[in-house]
Amino acid sequence: MGWGKMFFTVVITFSAALITYNILISANASFKQEFPGPSSAKTLFSQDPIIKMPLERSNNNNKKKRLFHTAVTSSDSVYNTWQCRIMYYWFKKFKDEPNSEMGGFTRILHSGKSDRFMDEIPTFVAQPLPSGMDQGYIVLNRPWAFVQWLQQAQIEEDYILMSEPDHVIVKPIPNLSKNGLGAAFPFFYIEPKKYESVLRKFFPQQNGPITDIDPIGNSPVIVSKEALKKIAPTWMNVSLAMKKDPEADKAFGWVLEMYAYAVASALHNVGNVLHKEFMIQPPWDTEIGKAFIIHYTYGCDYDMKGKMTYGKIGEWRFDKRSYDNTWPPKNLSLPPPGVPESVVTLVKMVNEATASIPNWGS
């Protein structure tokens, strides 16, 4: 038994050291045409990025569930922490409901050290990138954190849902992936065709048409665990290479890491079924409809007549950035009459979570 434990420890230590070495090398090396896809990535994936929705899921109650593990990356900031606590509260509420294929949950904490919420939220502690490597773009820690988690953690489920702290689950989520394809939300601002000349530095012509790059980010995405294990290191290396490239950095800005995931997925021939109903983003999306997630990335500003005043601070507002260094108070004021269902539902769900989570704000 002693030799077995020693051998396992040596393997884990060597793997972590090798990954860190590869990061340092890739950050300082020129990006070659064949990098970073494997030889298998040169096989063309001929599906158009807008893929038809699958047929209705079987109503056979005896069908084996295809459970997925939900993973959320986070820093140890107050801002990320309060969002994670709310996100996990609603995950637990819907996990065991009918039609759910939600399995386990992990907060991947890329601060490099544990925090006081480890007992509340299942957490894997990942190391951040070496100092200065993120160039002030903290999101670059996300793919590196996923690489570590996928290598070192024991994940029972065969699928992964990559989610984010500012996601609120509004109903049980089934496994939307299908026939080897991932399931992803299409973002209107991810435009591979528009930026083809830039993207060809990272997705060469021989890898296929630019339409093989889906208009997605890494979240929300449901993908098989084995596929993600292949995608994640490439995603990490492409992210670093794009950040190092002035043209790509300027073109993609704050969504650079999203483009990097889309490219990495295409390099590994992992296509995605695009689900517009995967999530909504208030205030632009006004109804919950068939959505599974509310993504509250945008500020919601209204006057007291219920008219949106986007771009101008409203008489009533909810904006996560108002709480970047402090906890949102309990019992936020509800929107005035006339404000859309999506915003009202979001605030009510935040209020329920903050009222129910022990020691909120401490």
Salt bridges, closest charged atoms under 4 A:
ASP76 OD2 - LYS113 NZ 3.21
ASP96 OD1 - LYS95 NZ 3.37
GLU101 OE1 - ARG57 NH2 2.54
ASP115 OD2 - ARG107 NH1 2.82
GLU120 OE1 - ARG85 NH2 2.81
GLU157 OE1 - HIS69 ND1 2.86
GLU164 OE2 - ARG142 NH1 3.74
ASP166 OD2 - HIS295 NE2 3.17
ASP166 OD2 - LYS320 NZ 2.56
GLU191 OE1 - LYS194 NZ 3.84
GLU196 OE1 - LYS193 NZ 3.42
GLU196 OE2 - ARG200 NH2 3.37
GLU226 OE2 - LYS229 NZ 3.79
ASP245 OD2 - LYS201 NZ 3.05
GLU247 OE1 - LYS201 NZ 2.62
ASP249 OD1 - LYS243 NZ 3.06
GLU257 OE1 - ARG142 NH1 3.32
GLU277 OE2 - HIS275 ND1 3.12
ASP301 OD1 - ARG317 NE 2.70
ASP319 OD2 - ARG317 NH2 3.59
ASP319 OD1 - ARG321 NH1 3.09
GLU352 OE2 - LYS93 NZ 3.26
